[in-house]
Amino acid sequence: MEENEQTRDERERALERLEEKRDLQTHLTAYTVVNVALWALWAVFGSGYPWPAWITGLWAIGLVLNAWDVYFRGSIKEADIQREIKRQRSSVYSGDA
């Protein structure tokens, strides 16, 4: 692989990573703003059954999974790609397609 091509690939990976982090920040901001508004509405209009807890909790699960995907999930390596290609080829040749 040429140096320019390698640098371009590194740049693309870095850009993708930054976009993922920015998307997570946007997700966290939306989560915070919407949940503050929901809890404020709950407090203003009677403070009965804490129904916003369902939204807060379920959305938090999605937020945690999004953060895991951005910060802890490994990137796809060339070996992973080759393994998947080999698996697909073997399933095509064995008639499992």
Summary of the structure (lengths in Angstrom):
residues: 97
radius of gyration: 21.8
end to end distance: 33.3
largest distance: 66.1
contacts: 195
relative contact order: 0.08
helix: 80%
strand: 0%
